[in-house]
Amino acid sequence: MDQKSKTIYKKEIPLRKTEFKGKVIISAIFLLIAFIFKSKVFGVIGILFFLFFYWVYKDGSIYSTFKVMRNTYYGIKRRYDGNNKDTIRDTIIFRTKSSLKMSSPQLYVSSAMFLIEEMINEGYFSYADEEFLIYVASVGVWMSDNNLHNDPLVRKFLLSQVKQLREN
């Protein structure tokens, strides 16, 4: 993966950036109160809020999902000699076993696979394009994790990402 592709993978959905900025404002309010009233307790709370929100923001990103899915995909591919479609399905199934937020494993797998099939049918990539396959599966998994299966904003973001990666 080259640096330009990595930069594209790291882009965030604009809504997530806005949400994070709102949470930073909450932390800043605590720090401001701490500064005005010279309260160490509010200062510590403000810093802890910021660190927690930052950790959630980074850990819950599409890029972090992509990194985990990529490592899992290549680990499964090394162990078993299957085609890319079976390997990505096994990767998503493995993710269902390690996800805490999942309500329905079948829905989780089927929605991610449906997104992959839809993108392949629209001609954006094929099963031979492993990086695209892993990225779209990661977005599908991320959408399932965040209950955003039919969100048009996420879909638009994904299409722009895939087009940028295609041009790269």
Residue pairs with C-beta under 8 A, 6 or more apart in sequence:
1 9
1 131
2 168
4 168
5 131
5 165
5 168
8 161
8 164
8 165
8 168
9 62
9 63
9 66
9 135
9 161
10 61
10 63
11 161
12 61
12 62
12 63
13 62
13 153
13 154
13 157
14 153
14 157
15 153
16 57
16 61
20 53
20 54
20 57
23 49
23 53
23 57
24 50
24 53
26 49
26 53
27 46
27 47
27 49
27 50
27 53
28 46
29 46
30 42
30 43
30 45
30 46
30 49
31 42
31 43
31 46
31 47
33 39
33 42
33 46
34 40
34 41
34 42
34 43
34 45
34 46
35 43
58 64
60 145
60 146
62 138
62 139
62 142
65 138
65 139
65 141
65 142
65 145
66 134
66 135
66 138
68 95
69 91
69 95
69 134
69 137
69 138
69 141
70 134
70 138
72 91
72 94
72 95
73 87
73 88
73 91
73 130
73 134
73 137
76 87
76 90
76 91
76 94
77 87
80 87
80 90
82 90
83 127
84 127
84 128
84 130
84 133
85 127
88 113
88 116
88 127
88 133
88 134
88 137
89 109
89 113
91 134
91 137
92 108
92 109
92 112
92 113
92 137
92 140
92 141
93 105
93 109
95 108
95 141
96 102
96 105
96 108
96 109
99 108
99 145
101 145
102 108
102 144
102 145
107 144
108 141
108 144
111 140
111 143
111 144
111 149
112 137
112 140
112 141
112 143
112 144
113 140
114 140
115 136
115 137
115 139
115 140
115 143
115 158
116 133
116 136
116 137
116 140
119 125
119 132
119 136
119 158
119 162
120 126
120 127
124 132
124 159
124 162
124 163
124 166
125 132
125 133
125 136
125 162
125 166
127 133
131 165
132 162
132 165
135 161
135 162
135 165
136 158
136 162
139 154
139 158
139 161
142 148
143 149
143 151
143 154
148 154
